[in-house]
Amino acid sequence: MDRAVTQGNRGVVGNQWHERFWNVSTTCGMQEISVMKYLKESLSAYFGMGTLPRLIHQA
């Protein structure tokens, strides 16, 4: 619903970015994970300064 209302993009690349961000944000909320912490750990892993964080925890 947020994606349909915010209209923060007009191109394909922007739309894909928003889809991915909102999916990560929603999943982090469901898993009780800080979105900022997840993004920071993801960027650190991308630049070779850490390991890729898990978005979904196994039971």
PDBQT receptor file of N, H, CA, C and O in Angstrom, charges set to zero:
ATOM      1  N   MET A   1       0.820  -1.187   0.000  1.00  0.00    +0.000 N 
ATOM      2  CA  MET A   1       0.000   0.000   0.000  1.00  0.00    +0.000 C 
ATOM      3  C   MET A   1       0.869   1.259   0.000  1.00  0.00    +0.000 C 
ATOM      4  O   MET A   1       0.568   2.218  -0.710  1.00  0.00    +0.000 OA
ATOM      5  N   ASP A   2       1.943   1.260   0.791  1.00  0.00    +0.000 N 
ATOM      6  H   ASP A   2       2.187   0.481   1.368  1.00  0.00    +0.000 HD
ATOM      7  CA  ASP A   2       2.807   2.438   0.845  1.00  0.00    +0.000 C 
ATOM      8  C   ASP A   2       3.368   2.779  -0.532  1.00  0.00    +0.000 C 
ATOM      9  O   ASP A   2       3.425   3.950  -0.909  1.00  0.00    +0.000 OA
ATOM     10  N   ARG A   3       3.783   1.757  -1.285  1.00  0.00    +0.000 N 
ATOM     11  H   ARG A   3       3.737   0.806  -0.979  1.00  0.00    +0.000 HD
ATOM     12  CA  ARG A   3       4.359   1.995  -2.603  1.00  0.00    +0.000 C 
ATOM     13  C   ARG A   3       3.369   2.670  -3.533  1.00  0.00    +0.000 C 
ATOM     14  O   ARG A   3       3.746   3.531  -4.328  1.00  0.00    +0.000 OA
ATOM     15  N   ALA A   4       2.109   2.284  -3.438  1.00  0.00    +0.000 N 
ATOM     16  H   ALA A   4       1.803   1.584  -2.793  1.00  0.00    +0.000 HD
ATOM     17  CA  ALA A   4       1.096   2.858  -4.321  1.00  0.00    +0.000 C 
ATOM     18  C   ALA A   4       0.795   4.304  -3.958  1.00  0.00    +0.000 C 
ATOM     19  O   ALA A   4       0.403   5.087  -4.823  1.00  0.00    +0.000 OA
ATOM     20  N   VAL A   5       0.971   4.670  -2.704  1.00  0.00    +0.000 N 
ATOM     21  H   VAL A   5       1.289   4.034  -2.001  1.00  0.00    +0.000 HD
ATOM     22  CA  VAL A   5       0.609   6.001  -2.240  1.00  0.00    +0.000 C 
ATOM     23  C   VAL A   5       1.766   6.992  -2.343  1.00  0.00    +0.000 C 
ATOM     24  O   VAL A   5       1.547   8.158  -2.671  1.00  0.00    +0.000 OA
ATOM     25  N   THR A   6       2.985   6.550  -2.072  1.00  0.00    +0.000 N 
ATOM     26  H   THR A   6       3.163   5.603  -1.806  1.00  0.00    +0.000 HD
ATOM     27  CA  THR A   6       4.104   7.486  -1.994  1.00  0.00    +0.000 C 
ATOM     28  C   THR A   6       4.552   8.011  -3.341  1.00  0.00    +0.000 C 
ATOM     29  O   THR A   6       4.982   9.161  -3.429  1.00  0.00    +0.000 OA
ATOM     30  N   GLN A   7       4.470   7.219  -4.387  1.00  0.00    +0.000 N 
ATOM     31  H   GLN A   7       4.120   6.285  -4.315  1.00  0.00    +0.000 HD
ATOM     32  CA  GLN A   7       4.857   7.623  -5.740  1.00  0.00    +0.000 C 
ATOM     33  C   GLN A   7       6.210   8.312  -5.768  1.00  0.00    +0.000 C 
ATOM     34  O   GLN A   7       6.358   9.368  -6.384  1.00  0.00    +0.000 OA
ATOM     35  N   GLY A   8       7.193   7.727  -5.111  1.00  0.00    +0.000 N 
ATOM     36  H   GLY A   8       7.073   6.869  -4.611  1.00  0.00    +0.000 HD
ATOM     37  CA  GLY A   8       8.513   8.333  -5.022  1.00  0.00    +0.000 C 
ATOM     38  C   GLY A   8       9.418   8.025  -6.188  1.00  0.00    +0.000 C 
ATOM     39  O   GLY A   8      10.615   8.308  -6.127  1.00  0.00    +0.000 OA
ATOM     40  N   ASN A   9       8.878   7.449  -7.258  1.00  0.00    +0.000 N 
ATOM     41  H   ASN A   9       7.906   7.220  -7.307  1.00  0.00    +0.000 HD
ATOM     42  CA  ASN A   9       9.705   7.127  -8.406  1.00  0.00    +0.000 C 
ATOM     43  C   ASN A   9       8.880   7.213  -9.678  1.00  0.00    +0.000 C 
ATOM     44  O   ASN A   9       7.651   7.146  -9.652  1.00  0.00    +0.000 OA
ATOM     45  N   ARG A  10       9.584   7.364 -10.791  1.00  0.00    +0.000 N 
ATOM     46  H   ARG A  10      10.582   7.419 -10.813  1.00  0.00    +0.000 HD
ATOM     47  CA  ARG A  10       8.882   7.440 -12.072  1.00  0.00    +0.000 C 
ATOM     48  C   ARG A  10       9.486   6.496 -13.099  1.00  0.00    +0.000 C 
ATOM     49  O   ARG A  10       8.898   6.291 -14.160  1.00  0.00    +0.000 OA
ATOM     50  N   GLY A  11      10.643   5.920 -12.809  1.00  0.00    +0.000 N 
ATOM     51  H   GLY A  11      11.120   6.087 -11.947  1.00  0.00    +0.000 HD
ATOM     52  CA  GLY A  11      11.298   5.033 -13.763  1.00  0.00    +0.000 C 
ATOM     53  C   GLY A  11      11.355   3.603 -13.263  1.00  0.00    +0.000 C 
ATOM     54  O   GLY A  11      10.995   3.312 -12.122  1.00  0.00    +0.000 OA
ATOM     55  N   VAL A  12      11.810   2.721 -14.130  1.00  0.00    +0.000 N 
ATOM     56  H   VAL A  12      12.103   2.958 -15.056  1.00  0.00    +0.000 HD
ATOM     57  CA  VAL A  12      11.905   1.303 -13.801  1.00  0.00    +0.000 C 
ATOM     58  C   VAL A  12      12.905   1.076 -12.673  1.00  0.00    +0.000 C 
ATOM     59  O   VAL A  12      12.615   0.333 -11.735  1.00  0.00    +0.000 OA
ATOM     60  N   VAL A  13      14.072   1.703 -12.749  1.00  0.00    +0.000 N 
ATOM     61  H   VAL A  13      14.307   2.306 -13.511  1.00  0.00    +0.000 HD
ATOM     62  CA  VAL A  13      15.105   1.504 -11.729  1.00  0.00    +0.000 C 
ATOM     63  C   VAL A  13      14.626   2.003 -10.368  1.00  0.00    +0.000 C 
ATOM     64  O   VAL A  13      14.822   1.326  -9.358  1.00  0.00    +0.000 OA
ATOM     65  N   GLY A  14      14.009   3.160 -10.332  1.00  0.00    +0.000 N 
ATOM     66  H   GLY A  14      13.849   3.709 -11.152  1.00  0.00    +0.000 HD
ATOM     67  CA  GLY A  14      13.474   3.694  -9.074  1.00  0.00    +0.000 C 
ATOM     68  C   GLY A  14      12.391   2.804  -8.505  1.00  0.00    +0.000 C 
ATOM     69  O   GLY A  14      12.328   2.590  -7.294  1.00  0.00    +0.000 OA
ATOM     70  N   ASN A  15      11.540   2.285  -9.372  1.00  0.00    +0.000 N 
ATOM     71  H   ASN A  15      11.592   2.458 -10.355  1.00  0.00    +0.000 HD
ATOM     72  CA  ASN A  15      10.473   1.398  -8.936  1.00  0.00    +0.000 C 
ATOM     73  C   ASN A  15      11.049   0.115  -8.333  1.00  0.00    +0.000 C 
ATOM     74  O   ASN A  15      10.579  -0.350  -7.295  1.00  0.00    +0.000 OA
ATOM     75  N   GLN A  16      12.063  -0.454  -8.981  1.00  0.00    +0.000 N 
ATOM     76  H   GLN A  16      12.446  -0.077  -9.825  1.00  0.00    +0.000 HD
ATOM     77  CA  GLN A  16      12.706  -1.666  -8.456  1.00  0.00    +0.000 C 
ATOM     78  C   GLN A  16      13.356  -1.389  -7.103  1.00  0.00    +0.000 C 
ATOM     79  O   GLN A  16      13.264  -2.210  -6.190  1.00  0.00    +0.000 OA
ATOM     80  N   TRP A  17      14.015  -0.232  -6.970  1.00  0.00    +0.000 N 
ATOM     81  H   TRP A  17      14.090   0.434  -7.712  1.00  0.00    +0.000 HD
ATOM     82  CA  TRP A  17      14.661   0.107  -5.706  1.00  0.00    +0.000 C 
ATOM     83  C   TRP A  17      13.624   0.192  -4.593  1.00  0.00    +0.000 C 
ATOM     84  O   TRP A  17      13.825  -0.350  -3.506  1.00  0.00    +0.000 OA
ATOM     85  N   HIS A  18      12.512   0.876  -4.868  1.00  0.00    +0.000 N 
ATOM     86  H   HIS A  18      12.349   1.316  -5.751  1.00  0.00    +0.000 HD
ATOM     87  CA  HIS A  18      11.465   1.011  -3.860  1.00  0.00    +0.000 C 
ATOM     88  C   HIS A  18      10.852  -0.334  -3.495  1.00  0.00    +0.000 C 
ATOM     89  O   HIS A  18      10.591  -0.596  -2.321  1.00  0.00    +0.000 OA
ATOM     90  N   GLU A  19      10.621  -1.187  -4.481  1.00  0.00    +0.000 N 
ATOM     91  H   GLU A  19      10.833  -0.974  -5.435  1.00  0.00    +0.000 HD
ATOM     92  CA  GLU A  19      10.076  -2.516  -4.199  1.00  0.00    +0.000 C 
ATOM     93  C   GLU A  19      10.980  -3.274  -3.245  1.00  0.00    +0.000 C 
ATOM     94  O   GLU A  19      10.513  -3.865  -2.272  1.00  0.00    +0.000 OA
ATOM     95  N   ARG A  20      12.275  -3.255  -3.528  1.00  0.00    +0.000 N 
ATOM     96  H   ARG A  20      12.654  -2.774  -4.319  1.00  0.00    +0.000 HD
ATOM     97  CA  ARG A  20      13.229  -3.987  -2.693  1.00  0.00    +0.000 C 
ATOM     98  C   ARG A  20      13.336  -3.385  -1.298  1.00  0.00    +0.000 C 
ATOM     99  O   ARG A  20      13.373  -4.111  -0.305  1.00  0.00    +0.000 OA
ATOM    100  N   PHE A  21      13.385  -2.063  -1.224  1.00  0.00    +0.000 N 
ATOM    101  H   PHE A  21      13.355  -1.473  -2.031  1.00  0.00    +0.000 HD
ATOM    102  CA  PHE A  21      13.494  -1.415   0.080  1.00  0.00    +0.000 C 
ATOM    103  C   PHE A  21      12.279  -1.715   0.944  1.00  0.00    +0.000 C 
ATOM    104  O   PHE A  21      12.430  -2.065   2.114  1.00  0.00    +0.000 OA
ATOM    105  N   TRP A  22      11.065  -1.583   0.386  1.00  0.00    +0.000 N 
ATOM    106  H   TRP A  22      10.942  -1.298  -0.565  1.00  0.00    +0.000 HD
ATOM    107  CA  TRP A  22       9.858  -1.827   1.162  1.00  0.00    +0.000 C 
ATOM    108  C   TRP A  22       9.755  -3.290   1.580  1.00  0.00    +0.000 C 
ATOM    109  O   TRP A  22       9.268  -3.589   2.670  1.00  0.00    +0.000 OA
ATOM    110  N   ASN A  23      10.209  -4.204   0.724  1.00  0.00    +0.000 N 
ATOM    111  H   ASN A  23      10.604  -3.962  -0.162  1.00  0.00    +0.000 HD
ATOM    112  CA  ASN A  23      10.207  -5.622   1.110  1.00  0.00    +0.000 C 
ATOM    113  C   ASN A  23      11.151  -5.873   2.281  1.00  0.00    +0.000 C 
ATOM    114  O   ASN A  23      10.794  -6.566   3.233  1.00  0.00    +0.000 OA
ATOM    115  N   VAL A  24      12.360  -5.306   2.210  1.00  0.00    +0.000 N 
ATOM    116  H   VAL A  24      12.650  -4.743   1.436  1.00  0.00    +0.000 HD
ATOM    117  CA  VAL A  24      13.318  -5.454   3.304  1.00  0.00    +0.000 C 
ATOM    118  C   VAL A  24      12.768  -4.810   4.572  1.00  0.00    +0.000 C 
ATOM    119  O   VAL A  24      12.844  -5.396   5.651  1.00  0.00    +0.000 OA
ATOM    120  N   SER A  25      12.219  -3.615   4.444  1.00  0.00    +0.000 N 
ATOM    121  H   SER A  25      12.157  -3.139   3.567  1.00  0.00    +0.000 HD
ATOM    122  CA  SER A  25      11.681  -2.905   5.602  1.00  0.00    +0.000 C 
ATOM    123  C   SER A  25      10.561  -3.702   6.271  1.00  0.00    +0.000 C 
ATOM    124  O   SER A  25      10.531  -3.825   7.495  1.00  0.00    +0.000 OA
ATOM    125  N   THR A  26       9.657  -4.233   5.484  1.00  0.00    +0.000 N 
ATOM    126  H   THR A  26       9.681  -4.133   4.489  1.00  0.00    +0.000 HD
ATOM    127  CA  THR A  26       8.546  -5.018   6.028  1.00  0.00    +0.000 C 
ATOM    128  C   THR A  26       9.041  -6.292   6.687  1.00  0.00    +0.000 C 
ATOM    129  O   THR A  26       8.587  -6.645   7.776  1.00  0.00    +0.000 OA
ATOM    130  N   THR A  27       9.970  -6.988   6.035  1.00  0.00    +0.000 N 
ATOM    131  H   THR A  27      10.339  -6.701   5.151  1.00  0.00    +0.000 HD
ATOM    132  CA  THR A  27      10.501  -8.230   6.596  1.00  0.00    +0.000 C 
ATOM    133  C   THR A  27      11.262  -7.966   7.882  1.00  0.00    +0.000 C 
ATOM    134  O   THR A  27      11.143  -8.727   8.843  1.00  0.00    +0.000 OA
ATOM    135  N   CYS A  28      12.049  -6.889   7.910  1.00  0.00    +0.000 N 
ATOM    136  H   CYS A  28      12.146  -6.271   7.129  1.00  0.00    +0.000 HD
ATOM    137  CA  CYS A  28      12.760  -6.539   9.147  1.00  0.00    +0.000 C 
ATOM    138  C   CYS A  28      11.765  -6.296  10.279  1.00  0.00    +0.000 C 
ATOM    139  O   CYS A  28      11.984  -6.748  11.403  1.00  0.00    +0.000 OA
ATOM    140  N   GLY A  29      10.685  -5.592   9.993  1.00  0.00    +0.000 N 
ATOM    141  H   GLY A  29      10.508  -5.225   9.080  1.00  0.00    +0.000 HD
ATOM    142  CA  GLY A  29       9.672  -5.346  11.015  1.00  0.00    +0.000 C 
ATOM    143  C   GLY A  29       9.057  -6.632  11.528  1.00  0.00    +0.000 C 
ATOM    144  O   GLY A  29       8.843  -6.787  12.731  1.00  0.00    +0.000 OA
ATOM    145  N   MET A  30       8.771  -7.556  10.620  1.00  0.00    +0.000 N 
ATOM    146  H   MET A  30       8.945  -7.430   9.643  1.00  0.00    +0.000 HD
ATOM    147  CA  MET A  30       8.181  -8.834  11.016  1.00  0.00    +0.000 C 
ATOM    148  C   MET A  30       9.153  -9.680  11.837  1.00  0.00    +0.000 C 
ATOM    149  O   MET A  30       8.735 -10.436  12.713  1.00  0.00    +0.000 OA
ATOM    150  N   GLN A  31      10.443  -9.551  11.552  1.00  0.00    +0.000 N 
ATOM    151  H   GLN A  31      10.783  -8.937  10.840  1.00  0.00    +0.000 HD
ATOM    152  CA  GLN A  31      11.469 -10.328  12.248  1.00  0.00    +0.000 C 
ATOM    153  C   GLN A  31      12.034  -9.582  13.461  1.00  0.00    +0.000 C 
ATOM    154  O   GLN A  31      12.918 -10.089  14.151  1.00  0.00    +0.000 OA
ATOM    155  N   GLU A  32      11.519  -8.378  13.714  1.00  0.00    +0.000 N 
ATOM    156  H   GLU A  32      10.801  -7.965  13.154  1.00  0.00    +0.000 HD
ATOM    157  CA  GLU A  32      11.997  -7.522  14.805  1.00  0.00    +0.000 C 
ATOM    158  C   GLU A  32      13.501  -7.235  14.689  1.00  0.00    +0.000 C 
ATOM    159  O   GLU A  32      14.259  -7.339  15.654  1.00  0.00    +0.000 OA
ATOM    160  N   ILE A  33      13.892  -6.873  13.471  1.00  0.00    +0.000 N 
ATOM    161  H   ILE A  33      13.277  -6.789  12.687  1.00  0.00    +0.000 HD
ATOM    162  CA  ILE A  33      15.271  -6.516  13.165  1.00  0.00    +0.000 C 
ATOM    163  C   ILE A  33      15.292  -5.028  12.823  1.00  0.00    +0.000 C 
ATOM    164  O   ILE A  33      14.401  -4.547  12.122  1.00  0.00    +0.000 OA
ATOM    165  N   SER A  34      16.282  -4.302  13.299  1.00  0.00    +0.000 N 
ATOM    166  H   SER A  34      17.006  -4.692  13.868  1.00  0.00    +0.000 HD
ATOM    167  CA  SER A  34      16.434  -2.892  12.958  1.00  0.00    +0.000 C 
ATOM    168  C   SER A  34      16.781  -2.759  11.469  1.00  0.00    +0.000 C 
ATOM    169  O   SER A  34      17.741  -3.365  10.995  1.00  0.00    +0.000 OA
ATOM    170  N   VAL A  35      16.003  -1.972  10.747  1.00  0.00    +0.000 N 
ATOM    171  H   VAL A  35      15.223  -1.479  11.133  1.00  0.00    +0.000 HD
ATOM    172  CA  VAL A  35      16.255  -1.767   9.321  1.00  0.00    +0.000 C 
ATOM    173  C   VAL A  35      17.617  -1.107   9.123  1.00  0.00    +0.000 C 
ATOM    174  O   VAL A  35      18.383  -1.504   8.246  1.00  0.00    +0.000 OA
ATOM    175  N   MET A  36      17.911  -0.104   9.937  1.00  0.00    +0.000 N 
ATOM    176  H   MET A  36      17.288   0.219  10.650  1.00  0.00    +0.000 HD
ATOM    177  CA  MET A  36      19.194   0.593   9.799  1.00  0.00    +0.000 C 
ATOM    178  C   MET A  36      20.369  -0.341  10.067  1.00  0.00    +0.000 C 
ATOM    179  O   MET A  36      21.367  -0.297   9.348  1.00  0.00    +0.000 OA
ATOM    180  N   LYS A  37      20.263  -1.187  11.094  1.00  0.00    +0.000 N 
ATOM    181  H   LYS A  37      19.451  -1.223  11.678  1.00  0.00    +0.000 HD
ATOM    182  CA  LYS A  37      21.331  -2.135  11.395  1.00  0.00    +0.000 C 
ATOM    183  C   LYS A  37      21.505  -3.111  10.230  1.00  0.00    +0.000 C 
ATOM    184  O   LYS A  37      22.632  -3.413   9.835  1.00  0.00    +0.000 OA
ATOM    185  N   TYR A  38      20.386  -3.607   9.677  1.00  0.00    +0.000 N 
ATOM    186  H   TYR A  38      19.471  -3.361   9.998  1.00  0.00    +0.000 HD
ATOM    187  CA  TYR A  38      20.457  -4.537   8.556  1.00  0.00    +0.000 C 
ATOM    188  C   TYR A  38      21.128  -3.884   7.349  1.00  0.00    +0.000 C 
ATOM    189  O   TYR A  38      21.991  -4.490   6.713  1.00  0.00    +0.000 OA
ATOM    190  N   LEU A  39      20.733  -2.647   7.033  1.00  0.00    +0.000 N 
ATOM    191  H   LEU A  39      20.032  -2.155   7.550  1.00  0.00    +0.000 HD
ATOM    192  CA  LEU A  39      21.327  -1.952   5.888  1.00  0.00    +0.000 C 
ATOM    193  C   LEU A  39      22.814  -1.686   6.107  1.00  0.00    +0.000 C 
ATOM    194  O   LEU A  39      23.614  -1.820   5.181  1.00  0.00    +0.000 OA
ATOM    195  N   LYS A  40      23.185  -1.305   7.339  1.00  0.00    +0.000 N 
ATOM    196  H   LYS A  40      22.535  -1.196   8.091  1.00  0.00    +0.000 HD
ATOM    197  CA  LYS A  40      24.595  -1.057   7.642  1.00  0.00    +0.000 C 
ATOM    198  C   LYS A  40      25.417  -2.335   7.475  1.00  0.00    +0.000 C 
ATOM    199  O   LYS A  40      26.497  -2.307   6.884  1.00  0.00    +0.000 OA
ATOM    200  N   GLU A  41      24.910  -3.451   7.992  1.00  0.00    +0.000 N 
ATOM    201  H   GLU A  41      24.033  -3.473   8.472  1.00  0.00    +0.000 HD
ATOM    202  CA  GLU A  41      25.622  -4.719   7.875  1.00  0.00    +0.000 C 
ATOM    203  C   GLU A  41      25.686  -5.175   6.416  1.00  0.00    +0.000 C 
ATOM    204  O   GLU A  41      26.687  -5.753   5.992  1.00  0.00    +0.000 OA
ATOM    205  N   SER A  42      24.634  -4.921   5.654  1.00  0.00    +0.000 N 
ATOM    206  H   SER A  42      23.821  -4.451   5.998  1.00  0.00    +0.000 HD
ATOM    207  CA  SER A  42      24.619  -5.288   4.235  1.00  0.00    +0.000 C 
ATOM    208  C   SER A  42      25.662  -4.498   3.455  1.00  0.00    +0.000 C 
ATOM    209  O   SER A  42      26.386  -5.057   2.631  1.00  0.00    +0.000 OA
ATOM    210  N   LEU A  43      25.734  -3.188   3.721  1.00  0.00    +0.000 N 
ATOM    211  H   LEU A  43      25.146  -2.734   4.390  1.00  0.00    +0.000 HD
ATOM    212  CA  LEU A  43      26.733  -2.366   3.041  1.00  0.00    +0.000 C 
ATOM    213  C   LEU A  43      28.154  -2.745   3.446  1.00  0.00    +0.000 C 
ATOM    214  O   LEU A  43      29.059  -2.744   2.612  1.00  0.00    +0.000 OA
ATOM    215  N   SER A  44      28.350  -3.066   4.712  1.00  0.00    +0.000 N 
ATOM    216  H   SER A  44      27.615  -3.068   5.389  1.00  0.00    +0.000 HD
ATOM    217  CA  SER A  44      29.677  -3.507   5.161  1.00  0.00    +0.000 C 
ATOM    218  C   SER A  44      30.078  -4.783   4.438  1.00  0.00    +0.000 C 
ATOM    219  O   SER A  44      31.228  -4.923   4.021  1.00  0.00    +0.000 OA
ATOM    220  N   ALA A  45      29.145  -5.712   4.285  1.00  0.00    +0.000 N 
ATOM    221  H   ALA A  45      28.211  -5.598   4.624  1.00  0.00    +0.000 HD
ATOM    222  CA  ALA A  45      29.422  -6.966   3.578  1.00  0.00    +0.000 C 
ATOM    223  C   ALA A  45      29.726  -6.689   2.107  1.00  0.00    +0.000 C 
ATOM    224  O   ALA A  45      30.623  -7.301   1.527  1.00  0.00    +0.000 OA
ATOM    225  N   TYR A  46      28.984  -5.772   1.513  1.00  0.00    +0.000 N 
ATOM    226  H   TYR A  46      28.255  -5.275   1.985  1.00  0.00    +0.000 HD
ATOM    227  CA  TYR A  46      29.192  -5.435   0.106  1.00  0.00    +0.000 C 
ATOM    228  C   TYR A  46      30.605  -4.901  -0.127  1.00  0.00    +0.000 C 
ATOM    229  O   TYR A  46      31.235  -5.222  -1.135  1.00  0.00    +0.000 OA
ATOM    230  N   PHE A  47      31.099  -4.089   0.802  1.00  0.00    +0.000 N 
ATOM    231  H   PHE A  47      30.588  -3.828   1.621  1.00  0.00    +0.000 HD
ATOM    232  CA  PHE A  47      32.428  -3.512   0.666  1.00  0.00    +0.000 C 
ATOM    233  C   PHE A  47      33.516  -4.389   1.277  1.00  0.00    +0.000 C 
ATOM    234  O   PHE A  47      34.655  -3.945   1.429  1.00  0.00    +0.000 OA
ATOM    235  N   GLY A  48      33.178  -5.627   1.628  1.00  0.00    +0.000 N 
ATOM    236  H   GLY A  48      32.254  -5.988   1.504  1.00  0.00    +0.000 HD
ATOM    237  CA  GLY A  48      34.164  -6.584   2.114  1.00  0.00    +0.000 C 
ATOM    238  C   GLY A  48      34.594  -6.386   3.547  1.00  0.00    +0.000 C 
ATOM    239  O   GLY A  48      35.671  -6.842   3.930  1.00  0.00    +0.000 OA
ATOM    240  N   MET A  49      33.780  -5.714   4.357  1.00  0.00    +0.000 N 
ATOM    241  H   MET A  49      32.905  -5.344   4.046  1.00  0.00    +0.000 HD
ATOM    242  CA  MET A  49      34.154  -5.440   5.745  1.00  0.00    +0.000 C 
ATOM    243  C   MET A  49      33.253  -6.154   6.736  1.00  0.00    +0.000 C 
ATOM    244  O   MET A  49      33.107  -5.710   7.875  1.00  0.00    +0.000 OA
ATOM    245  N   GLY A  50      32.651  -7.252   6.317  1.00  0.00    +0.000 N 
ATOM    246  H   GLY A  50      32.770  -7.613   5.392  1.00  0.00    +0.000 HD
ATOM    247  CA  GLY A  50      31.774  -7.995   7.214  1.00  0.00    +0.000 C 
ATOM    248  C   GLY A  50      31.091  -9.125   6.475  1.00  0.00    +0.000 C 
ATOM    249  O   GLY A  50      31.330  -9.358   5.289  1.00  0.00    +0.000 OA
ATOM    250  N   THR A  51      30.247  -9.813   7.195  1.00  0.00    +0.000 N 
ATOM    251  H   THR A  51      30.053  -9.625   8.158  1.00  0.00    +0.000 HD
ATOM    252  CA  THR A  51      29.504 -10.911   6.585  1.00  0.00    +0.000 C 
ATOM    253  C   THR A  51      28.077 -10.468   6.292  1.00  0.00    +0.000 C 
ATOM    254  O   THR A  51      27.549  -9.568   6.945  1.00  0.00    +0.000 OA
ATOM    255  N   LEU A  52      27.473 -11.096   5.323  1.00  0.00    +0.000 N 
ATOM    256  H   LEU A  52      27.903 -11.827   4.793  1.00  0.00    +0.000 HD
ATOM    257  CA  LEU A  52      26.111 -10.769   4.929  1.00  0.00    +0.000 C 
ATOM    258  C   LEU A  52      25.140 -11.138   6.043  1.00  0.00    +0.000 C 
ATOM    259  O   LEU A  52      25.145 -12.277   6.509  1.00  0.00    +0.000 OA
ATOM    260  N   PRO A  53      24.307 -10.193   6.478  1.00  0.00    +0.000 N 
ATOM    261  CA  PRO A  53      23.366 -10.487   7.567  1.00  0.00    +0.000 C 
ATOM    262  C   PRO A  53      22.201 -11.341   7.072  1.00  0.00    +0.000 C 
ATOM    263  O   PRO A  53      21.868 -11.327   5.887  1.00  0.00    +0.000 OA
ATOM    264  N   ARG A  54      21.593 -12.075   7.985  1.00  0.00    +0.000 N 
ATOM    265  H   ARG A  54      21.864 -12.086   8.947  1.00  0.00    +0.000 HD
ATOM    266  CA  ARG A  54      20.410 -12.875   7.668  1.00  0.00    +0.000 C 
ATOM    267  C   ARG A  54      19.180 -12.004   7.858  1.00  0.00    +0.000 C 
ATOM    268  O   ARG A  54      19.051 -11.285   8.849  1.00  0.00    +0.000 OA
ATOM    269  N   LEU A  55      18.284 -12.085   6.890  1.00  0.00    +0.000 N 
ATOM    270  H   LEU A  55      18.389 -12.669   6.085  1.00  0.00    +0.000 HD
ATOM    271  CA  LEU A  55      17.043 -11.324   6.989  1.00  0.00    +0.000 C 
ATOM    272  C   LEU A  55      15.943 -12.160   7.632  1.00  0.00    +0.000 C 
ATOM    273  O   LEU A  55      15.070 -11.620   8.312  1.00  0.00    +0.000 OA
ATOM    274  N   ILE A  56      15.979 -13.457   7.423  1.00  0.00    +0.000 N 
ATOM    275  H   ILE A  56      16.688 -13.896   6.871  1.00  0.00    +0.000 HD
ATOM    276  CA  ILE A  56      14.999 -14.348   8.010  1.00  0.00    +0.000 C 
ATOM    277  C   ILE A  56      15.729 -15.340   8.902  1.00  0.00    +0.000 C 
ATOM    278  O   ILE A  56      16.609 -16.071   8.446  1.00  0.00    +0.000 OA
ATOM    279  N   HIS A  57      15.360 -15.357  10.164  1.00  0.00    +0.000 N 
ATOM    280  H   HIS A  57      14.646 -14.763  10.534  1.00  0.00    +0.000 HD
ATOM    281  CA  HIS A  57      15.985 -16.255  11.131  1.00  0.00    +0.000 C 
ATOM    282  C   HIS A  57      15.321 -17.618  11.089  1.00  0.00    +0.000 C 
ATOM    283  O   HIS A  57      14.096 -17.727  11.035  1.00  0.00    +0.000 OA
ATOM    284  N   GLN A  58      16.139 -18.646  11.113  1.00  0.00    +0.000 N 
ATOM    285  H   GLN A  58      17.134 -18.557  11.156  1.00  0.00    +0.000 HD
ATOM    286  CA  GLN A  58      15.591 -20.002  11.136  1.00  0.00    +0.000 C 
ATOM    287  C   GLN A  58      15.184 -20.360  12.557  1.00  0.00    +0.000 C 
ATOM    288  O   GLN A  58      15.848 -19.985  13.524  1.00  0.00    +0.000 OA
ATOM    289  N   ALA A  59      14.082 -21.090  12.666  1.00  0.00    +0.000 N 
ATOM    290  H   ALA A  59      13.543 -21.394  11.881  1.00  0.00    +0.000 HD
ATOM    291  CA  ALA A  59      13.567 -21.475  13.992  1.00  0.00    +0.000 C 
ATOM    292  C   ALA A  59      14.364 -22.609  14.587  1.00  0.00    +0.000 C 
ATOM    293  O   ALA A  59      14.068 -23.057  15.695  1.00  0.00    +0.000 OA
TER     294      ALA A  59
